[in-house]
Amino acid sequence: MKKFFEEFKAFAMRGNVLDMAVGVVVGGAFGKITTSLVNDIIMPLISMLTGGVDFSAWKWVLKEAIMEGETVVKPEIAVNFGNTIAVIIDFIIIAFAVFCMVKAINSFHRKKEESAPEPAPEEPAAPTAEELLTEIRDLLKDKQ
């Protein structure tokens, strides 16, 4: 059992797991921001363009609610497509933001690679003492 927890600790403390956890937390916060942007800014503008209709309330009622005075006996059955459209717009904004972020990171990496100096070519290694002596010996043999 102790080995199991040690393995779990080693897994949880790896850099990529911690990076992923940070990404999930930041992504959740970013999702809330875009949801607010869509619900509080974009949807009211679209509603204004469509004649003041509450966009998120757009629905296709399949079966009307059954009422007894002010009391709802059976709630209505409806397809809430206005809310679905809002979620789709929310997704498009998040996807566009992620695309822009990845594009910026990729261009940063390309610039970094381009600006990195190329390694200088290696100079040929100097001959060893044995090689020099062998050369001298061969030259002396040729003179004789």
N, C-alpha and C positions, 0 to 999 in steps of 0.2 A: 504494500500500500504506500509506503514511503517513497519507493522508486517511482510509482505512478505520479505522485505529486511533484517529485523532482523533475520528471519529464514534462509535466504540464507547465511548471514554472519556466523551464528552459524554452518551451514553445511560446508561452505568453510573453516572454521578455525579448524575443527576437525582434530585431529592428523592423522588419516588414509587417509584423502583426501589430506593433504599436503604431506604425504609420497608417495602417489600414483603419485602426480604431479612431485615430485623429481624423482621418478622412470621412468616416461615417458621422462623427459628431459635427464636423464642419458642414458636411453635406446636408444633414438634418436642419441645421440653422439656415443654410442657404435655401432649402426647400420652403421653410417658413417665410423667408423674405419674398421669394417669388410668388408664393400663394397669396401673401398680402398684396403684392403688386398687382396680381391678376384680379383679385376680388375687390380691392379698394380703389384701384385706379383704372385699369383697362376695362373691366366689365361695366362700370358706370358710364364710361365714354361710349362703349358699344351700345348700351341701353339708351343713351341719349340719341345716338344715330338712328336707332330703331324705333324712335317715337316715345321714349320714356318707359318702355317696358322693362321690368326687372328681369334681366337676362337669365339669372340663375333660377328664376321661377318658371322658365319655359318648360312646358311638359306636355305630353300627349296623354290625356286621361283615357284609360281603357274602361274603367268602371267608376261611375260617380259614387261619392260617399253617401251612405244612408244616415240621415239625421232625424232626430226626434227633438224638435225645438232647437236648442243650442247644443245639445249633446250629440256626439258622433257615435252612432251605433256600429257602423262598419266604415272603416276609413277607405278613402278612394284608392284605386289601383292605377298608377300612372308611370309612364316612362319619363324620367327627369333628364331630358337631353340637354337642357341649358347648363346644368351642373357638369355634365360630361364634356361639353364644349369648353367650359372654363378649365377643367382639369387638362384637357388636350392643349389649350393655350399655355397653361402652366408648364406642361411637359416640354413644349416647343421652346419656351424661354430658357428653361434649365438646360436643354440639349444645346441650344445656341451658345449659352454661357460656357458650358463645358468644352464645346468645340473651339471657341475663341481662346480659352485657357490652354488647351492642348496645342493649338496652333502657335500661340505665343511661346510656350515652353519649347516646342520643336524648333522654332526659329532661333531662340536663344541658344539651344544646343548646337545648331548649325553654325551660328556666328562664333561660338566658343571653339568649335572644331577648326573653323577657317582661320581664326586668329592664333591658334596654337602654332608655335614655330615647329618646322619640321626638324627632326633630329639630324644633326650633322653627320655626314657619312663618316664611317669609321676609317681612320687612317690605317694603312697597312702596318701590321706589327713589325717592329724592328727585328732584324735577323738575330738569332741567338748566337752565342759565342761559338758553338759547335758548327753552325752553318757558315760563319765567317771563316773559321779555320779550315773547313772542308773546301771552301772556295779558293782560299790562298793555296792550299795543297794542290788543287787541280790546276791553278794557274802556273805554279812552279813546275808541275809535271809537263805542261804544254811547252814551257820554255826549253826544256831539256831535249 
